[in-house]
Each structure stands twice: as C-alpha cells, then as structure tokens.
Amino acid sequence: MSEKTNKTKRKWRMPSAFAIIFGITAFMAALTWIVPSGAYDLNEDETPKAGTYRQVDKVRTEKDEKTGEEKTVDVRQGVYDVLKAPVQGTLRAENPEGAISVMLFVLILGGFLGIVMKTGALDAMFGSLVRKLKGKEIFIIPILMTFFAIGGTTYGMQEETVAFYALVVPLILAAGYNGLTAAMIIILGAGVGVLGSTINPFSTGIASGFADVSIGDGLIPRLVILVLCLVTAIAATMMYASKVKAGKYANDSRASLKETLTAKAGVSADVPEFTTRRKIIASIFGLTFLLMILSVIPWEGKFKITFFADIHKAIMDSVLGAILGKTVLPFGDWYFNELSTLFFTVALIIGAIHFWGKRTDDEDENLFGTFINGSKDLLAVALIIGFARGVSVVMMDGQIMSTIIHAGEQLLSNVNAGFLPGLAFLVYLPLSFLVPSTSGLATASMPILAPLAEFAHLDKSFIVTAFATASGVVNMIAPTVASVMGGLVLAKVSYGTWVKRTWWIMVAFSVISIAVMTIFAVL
C-alpha cells in the first residue's frame, strides 16, 4: 500500500439524524446545569399561562404527595438521563396519542406501502398514462408531479420516491428530456407535497399532536401554499424540459445517448400491464387516502358540520354498529390509532386481491411477509420519533423548557402577530438542515415553539405550518436528505448541478410560504 494511500484523509460526513438528535439531547442535558430552571402556572388545558413564569431551584426539598415525607429533588440531567431519554420519550403517557401511537402508525403505513408497491398497480397506472399521452409527452410532467405531490401532502411520500426512478427516468429519457428533468419531477413533486403538508402524518400530523392542535387546523393556508408551490414547480420543470428538448443543458445529466435509445426501445416492455386487478388496487389506494382526509378534518368541532357525526350515530344504533363494535369514532375525531387501523385493514384487502390464487413457500413473498418487509423499511423513521421525543423529556425533567419559552415570550411581546409565522419559518430553515427527519424535528421542537404563538395571540397551527413549509424547502435541496442524494445518483445528476438549477425555485417556495402565512395571520 502506497504512502499516499495511507495518508488519505477521511472526508467529513454529516452525522445521521439519530446522531444529531442524540447530540441535541446531550446538549440539552448540559444546559439543565447552566440555564435557570423555571415554571409557569398552567391553564385548565395544561398550557402555560402567559406572565406567570418564575424561577425554581435546581436542587430543592419537596414534600412527597403520597407519603408526606420531605425529599431532595435535583432536576439537573446526567449521563444516565440522556441514555434513558429515548425510552422515556417513547413510553411516557402524558399524551394518549404520544410517540408510541405515532411509531406504530409509521410501521403499519410501511407495511401498507410495501404491499401496494408489490402489486405493481402504481407503476402500471403510470405506464398507462404515458401511452395515452403519446405525442404530448410534456403533459407527463404535470400529471406525475401532481401525483407525487398528492402522495407527499397525504402521507409524506419522499423516501419512497427512490423506487420510482427506475420507471420515471426511462420514460422521461424516451420522451426526449434528461435525467435532471426526471429528478425535478420526483423531488420537486413529492417535495412540494411535503412542503404543503395538508394532512401528512409524518410532518403536520406529528407537529399538530405535539402542538396540541387538530391536524385539520391551518388546513386552508397549507392548501393555498400547496397549490401555489405546485403550480410554480410544474411551470419551472416544464420550462426547463422545453429547453432540454431544444438542445440546451446537454451536460446536466450523464445519461448517455445509448441509454436514451434503450429507453425508447424498451419503455413499453418495462411498464407492467394495467390489468383489471391493478385498476381495482389503484382505486382502493386512492380511496384510502380520501377516507384519511375526510377522517381527520374536524368537521363538527371546528366547522360545526354534523353530517358525519349523524351518519356515525345512525350506524352505531343499527345492527351494523353492533357488528363493527362500539369503539368506532366518527370522521373528524380520528387520529393515529384510527389511521393505523384504516391502513392495516386496507393493506389486508389489497394484499388479498393481489395474492388471491397465488401460492408460494417463500414467507417473504406472501401477504404478511410483504407487509413485514414494508414495515422494516420505515423502522428507522419509527425509532427516530422516540429518540427525538427524548429531547423534550430532558428539557421538561430539567425544567428549562419553561425558561426557553419565557425567553421567547419576552422576545415576542412587542412583535406583531402577523410577522411570527415568517420568523418561525426562518428559524426552522437551519433546524431542518441539522435534523433532516421531519418527524424528529417536529417532535423535538414543537413543544418549545408552538406555545409561543399563544403568547403572540396567534393560532398555534401557524407554527405547525411554518415548520412544515420550512422543512419541506430544506428537504428538497439539503445534502443531508437521503432521498435527494440517492435520487440524483439514479438520475445521474451531480448535486452541484441540482443546486444550480433549482436554488431559485427554493427561494420562490420560501417567498410563497411566508407571504401566504403572513396574509392569513393578519386576516
């Protein structure tokens, strides 16, 4: 081995989301020794009451409520507290829809997606659309981007998009475009959906839960942002694709002429047939997310619409209600436990349709084997939710959460509420870069930042929207995001080229997000 090889320096790599969050947990534990501990008087709903902050001693003597005996309390967090924080964050039951419910939902959703992808229904649906658009290939772009945006806004489809490059890249090359066009379709399409997370359980859902608001709160501003950003993304991608077809940007992708010709010759053969069975599965897939949307909107509680509550009462009072069980909740009251049940049920239905009449001795290839393998793919996402919750556990046990909130209260005391969402957006940009997991960031930060909105007399859903939009922008361009870097490799596009061609789009997304939130905040 040469001396040059021995002296080769290892390149610095961004730590994983787990390492970053664990580091933040340790940092917060250190702060419990430095930052003054404090507390607020609480309202009836357990939220802090503005203007009631007071400092408390870190080491003090208190009476035990059960025994009446005096005991020494030390709120400073040590090494063991840091190591135990992820476990505590997962299991603490202050919130009935806490981390464990979210983690289970993530695993079930992974199993559901695993079965759907196994059927080939989505690939076949794409192929059918492309064949129908022969000669009008430019319309592939808005159709695919809208599809990916719907997936992003409803269930956070981002990491899963890596699987679609094998289909989309050949189709886009065959249409006369390049690999960067394919990357823009997938990354910007799904990314805009995550940015405008109307009901995305991984982003808006988790953030809303920790902000103690309904996932339906703030839905209208997020929907407006979604539509405006999607239109911007589609227009930018179509404009770029048109220039590519005119002979420009030949060096933006390393896809060769040979690969392009191969794609043109084999595109039809590579696309699964859109059979009747796959059409049924695709329809059920779409219906599932429609039901999800309807189930989480607070119809009666927020909008005073009793339609679904009335239907629910009629069903529960009938024989069908006895068969279903009395624990079924009406649409508008659903959350992670109910959504987990929905996706598990539909996974069984789709799996039964796909595997009907098919026998195999390979346990990984049957219905439940496929479900379990799909769940494995999202295991890291599930675990990181518990890890991230540990940050809040350390801050609460060290009693510095209230001190940080108090600092924010003081800072925002003279700030117009209309500026708060925009400022929160700017704060979340660097945070999203450091913690690329949207679920982890939501879990770690929402208990800190969401109460600040109340102090500024603003709905907490604006902080949720600021988080979703800012993290959505960063997750489309940050080199720490696996789906971006992996996708660019598959599309044979360098990261530098990606930044060069899309930075202005990210600026446009940021301007749209801040403007919409500000307008709704001042209305």
N, C-alpha and C positions, 0 to 999 in steps of 0.2 A: 504494500500500500504506500503510495507516494506521500511525501511530506505535505504537499498541497492538500491532499485529501484529508490528512489528519488535522490540518489547521482550518478545515472548512467550518465556518460558524453556522450554528443552527439559526434559522430565521425565526424571528419573533412571531408568535401566533396569538390571535385574540383568544383568551380563555373561553371555555364553554359557558353556556348560560348557567349551568349548575355551579361552576366555579365562581362566577361573578356574583350570583345570589348568595352563595355561602360566604364569600368575601364581604359582601354587604352586611350579612348577619353578624360576622365577627366585628366589623367596623362599628355597627350599631351597639354591640355589646360593650365595646371600648368607650363609646360615647356615654353609656349609662354611668360611667365613673367620672365623667367630666361635665356633661350637660346637667343643669339642675333638674331634679325631678319635680313634677307638679301634677295638679289635678284640677278638674272642672267640676262644678255642680252639674248634675245631669237632669235633663228633662224627663218626662214620663216615658218617652220612647228611647231612653238611654243615650240620647245625643247630647253633646256638651252644650251648656248654656253660656252664651256669649257674656263676657265681662265678669265671670266668676272664677277665673284662674287664680290659683295660689300655689306657692312652692311648698314642697314637703321634704322632710329629712330623708336621706338615703338609708341611714341606719337609725331605727327608732324602735320604741317599745309600744306594743299594741296589746289590747285585750282580745283573747280568743273568743269569738262569738259563741262557740259551743260550750267550752269549759269555763270561761270567765277568767282563766289564768293569763297572766302577762307573759308575752313572748317577744323576743327580739326579731325584727324584720329588717332584712338587708336586701334592697332592690337592685344592687349592683350585680350585673350579669357576668358570670365567669365562663371558663372553658367548657365545663360540662353543660351549662345552659345553652351555649352555642351549638354543641353537638346534639343536644336534645330538641332544639328548636324546630327542625323539620318534622319530627314526630309529633310534637305538641301542635304545630301548625296544621297537621293533617287531622288530628283526632279531637281537638278542642270543640266543644259542642255549644258554644255561646250562640252560634247561628245554626238553626236547624238545616239550612241549605249550605252548610260550610264546605270546606275543602274536600272532604271525603265524598260528598254527593257529586261535586264537580269532577273529581277524579274518576269516579265510576262512570259518569256520563261520557267522559273522554274515551274510556276503554270500550264502552258499548258502541259509541259512534265509530271508532276504528274498526270494530268487527262488522258493522253495517256497511261501511265503505269497502271493506275487503271483499264482502260478498258481491256488492254491486259491480266492482271492478272485475271480479272473476267472471261475471256473466257476459262481459263484452258489450253490454247494452249501450253504454255511453260512447264507446268507440264506433259502434255500428251507426248510432244516431248521427255522429259527426260525418262519417263517410257518406251517409245518405244525403245529408245537406250539401256536401261538396259536389256530388254527382249531379244534383239538381241545379247547381249554380254554374255549370259548365259554360264558359264564355263570359261569365260575370263574376270572376274569381275575387274581385275586390270586395264583394259583399260577404266573403268568408270572414273578413276581419271584424265587422260589427257583430255578426252572429256569434262567433267564437268568443269575442271579448265580453259580450253580454252574458253568455253562458257562464264564463269564468267569474264574472262579477257577481252573478246570482249565487254561485257557489261560495264566493268569498264573503258576501254580506249575510248569508244564511247560516253557514256552518264553518266559516273560516278556511275555506279551501285555499291553501297556499303550499304547504309542504307536499300535499298530494299531487300538485300540478306537475311535479317532475315526471310522473308516469306518462303524461300526455305529450311530452316532447317527441316520443317515438312515433306518434301519429301526426302531430301538427307540423313538425319540421319537414317531413317528406311532402306533405300536402302543400305547404307554403312554397317550397322549392319548385314543385311541379307547376304551381300557379305563376312562376316566373319571378318570385321575390327571393329574399335571402334569409339566412339564419337569424339575423337581428330582428327582422320583421316577425318571425315566429316567437322570438323571445319577448318582444314587445306585446304581442297578442296575449301571451300567457302571463307574464309577470305584471304588466300594467292592468290586464283584465281582472285577474284574481286580486291583485293589489288594491285596485280601486274598490273592489267589493269589500275587502278587509278595512280599507280606509273609511268607507261609508258604511260601517258595520251596523246595519239596522237592527238585526237580531242575532248577530254572530255570537254563539255561546262562549267561544274562546276569548273574545275581546269584550264586546258590550255586555254579554251575559255575566261574565265573572266580575267585571268592573262594576256593573249595576248592583250585583249582590253585595259586594264589599262597600259600595256607596250607600247601601240601604235604600235603593230606589228600584222601581219596576224596570224590567228590560224594555218595556214599551215607552217609558218616559224619555223624552227627547227624540222620539222616532221621526217626527216631521223634519226637524233640522238635518238629521242624519240622512234622511231620504233625499232632501234637496241637494245636500253635498254629494251624495252618491250619483245622482242623475247628472249634475253639472260636471263632476270629475270624469264620469264615464264618457260623456259627450266629448270632453276635452281629450281624453285618452284615445278614443276612436278616431277623432279628427286628426290628431297628431300621428297616429300609426298609419292611417290611410294616406296622409300627405307624404310620409316617409316612404311607404310602399310604392306610391306612384313614381317617386324619384328613382327608386331602385329599378323599377321596370323601365325607366327611361335611360338606364345605363349608368346612374350615379352610385356612389358608395360601394364600389366593387370590392374594396378591401375591408369592409365592415364585418365580414364573416369569412371564415376559412373553408366554408363548404365549397367543394370543387365542382367543376363542370360535369365530371363523371358522376358524382353523387346526384347532381340535379337531373341528369338524363336517366339515371337509375330510378329516381323518384317518379319521373314522368312515366316510365315504362311499367313500374310495379305498384303504383298507388292504388289501383283498383283491387289488385290481388291482396294487398296488405290490410285492407279495411274489412272487418267482419261483416257478414250479411245482416241486414236489419230485419231479422225474422219476426214473425208474429209474437213469439215468446219474448224476444228482446224489446219489442214495442210495448208489450204489457209491462215489462220490468221498468222500462224508462218512464212510462206513465205513472206507475206506482212510486217511483223515485221522486218525480215531480210533485205528486200529490202529498207525499210525506212532508216535504218542506212547506207546502201550502198549509197543511194542518199545523205544522210547527209555528208558522207565522200567526195563524189565527188563534192558537192556544196561548201565546204569551202576551198578546195585546190586552191591556187591562180594560176590557170593554165596559164592564159595569162600574168598576172602581174609579176609572179615570174619565171615561166618556159617557157614563150613565146610560149605556146601551145594554138592555137586559135580554136581548134576543137569545144569546147562547145560554144564559142562566135559566131562562124559561124552558128551552129545549132540554137542558140537563135535568130540570125538575120533573118534566113530563116523563123522561126516560127512567129516572130513578124511581118514580112512583108506579112504573109498569113492571110486568114480568121480566122484561129485558134488563131492568135495573137490578133485579134480584140475581139474574144470571151473571151480569158483569161484576157485581159487587158494589157495596155502598161507599167504597173509598174513592171512586172516580170523581174527579173535580171538574167543574165546568170550564170551558175555554175562557181564558182571561186570568185564571188562578193557577195555571201550570207553571212549573219551574223545572229544575234539573232532574228531580226524581221522576216526574211525569214524562219529561222528554226522554229520559233513559228508557222508560217503559215503552214509549212510542217507537223509538229506533230499534229496540230489541225485537218488538213484535213484527215490525216491517222487515227486519233482517230475516226472521224466520219465514215470512211469507215469500219474499223474493228468493231466498235460498231454496224453499220447497218447489217453487216454479222452475228454477234453474236445474236443480238436481233431480227433478222428477224423472224416473225411468233410467237414471244413470247409477251404475253400481261400481264401486271401487274399493280395493282393500287398503288403499293408502289413506290413513287417517287424516293427513294434511289436505287431502283433496275432497273431503266430504263437507257437508254443510257446517258442522261445528268446528272442524279443523280449519276451514277457511275463515270462519268468524274469529277464532282464537288468533290465527296468524295476523289478521287485520288489527286486532286489539294490540298485539305486540308492537306493531308499527307506531302506535301512539303512546306506548308505555312511558317513554321519556317525557312526553308532554304532561301526562298524568302525574308523574312523580314531581315534576318541577313546580306544580301547583302547591304541593305540600311544603316543598323547600322554600318557596317564596313566601308562603304564609308564616314561615318561621321568623322572617324579618319583623313582621308585625308583633309576633309573640314576644320577641326580645325587647322591642320598644315599649310594649304595654307593660310587661313584667318589670322593666327598668323604670317605668313611669316617666319616660321622656317624650312619649307621644304627645301628651297634652302640652308640654313645653314647646315642641316644634309647632303644634297647631296655634299656640298662643303667639308665637313669633309671626306666623302667617296672618293671624288676626290683627296684630299691630300693623303689619305691613299693608294690609288691605283696608284698614279703617278709613282711609281717605281716598280710596280708589273707586272710581265709578264702576258699577257692576258690569257695564257693557264692555269694559276692557278686560275683565277677568278671564273669559274663555280664550282670548287671544294670547294673554300672558301665560295661561296654563299650557296652551299649545306649544309655545316656545320653550317652556320648561321641560315638556315631555320629549322634545326632539333629542337632546343629549341623553336623557334617561333611556329612551328607546334604543339608542345606539349601544349603550352599555349593557342593557338587558334585552336581547333580541326576542325573547319569548314574550308575546303579548299577554298570555295568561299569567306568566310570572310577574311581569311588570304591573299588571292590574292588581294582582293580589298584594304585592308589596307596597304599592303607592296609594291606592285608593283610600284606605283608612286614614291616610295622612292628609291628602289634598281635598277629598270630597267635602269634609266639614267646612273647609274654608269658604265654599260657595254660600253656605248658610250665613256665615258671618258677613258676607257681602250682599246678603238678601237676594241671592240668586239660586235658582233650582240646581240641585246637585247633578242633574243629568247633563248640564253643560260641561262639567269637569269630565264626566264619562265620555262625552263626545270629543272633547279636546284630546283626551288620551287616545281614543280610537283613531282619530284623524292623524295625529302626530306620529303615532307608532306605525300607522299604515303607510305614511310617506317614507319613513326611515326603512321599513321592511321591504321597500321596492328598490332601494339603492345601496343599503349598507353592506359592506363585505362580510359582515358577521352573520348574515342570513343564509342558511344552507340552501334554501330553495332558489335563491337568486344565483348564487355561485354555481350550484350544480346545474341549473338550467342553462346558464351561459356556456358551461362546458359542453353540454349536449347540443346547443345551438352553434357551437364553435365560434363564440364571440368573446373577445377579451373584456375584462372588467373595465379597463380604461375606455374602450370604445363605448361600452354601455353608459358610463357616466357622461361621456362627451355628448352622446346623442339624446340623453334623457334628463339632464340636470334641469333644463328649463321647464320641463313638464312637471318635475317635482316642485319647482317654485310656483308654478301655476296652481297645482293642487293645494299648496300651503296658503296662497292668497285666497282661493275659493273657500277653503275651510274657515279661515279666520274671519273673512267677510260675512259668511252665512251665519256663523255663531254670534258675531257681534250684532248683526241685524236682528236676530231672534232674541238676543239678550236685552236689547233696548226697546223692543216692542211692548 
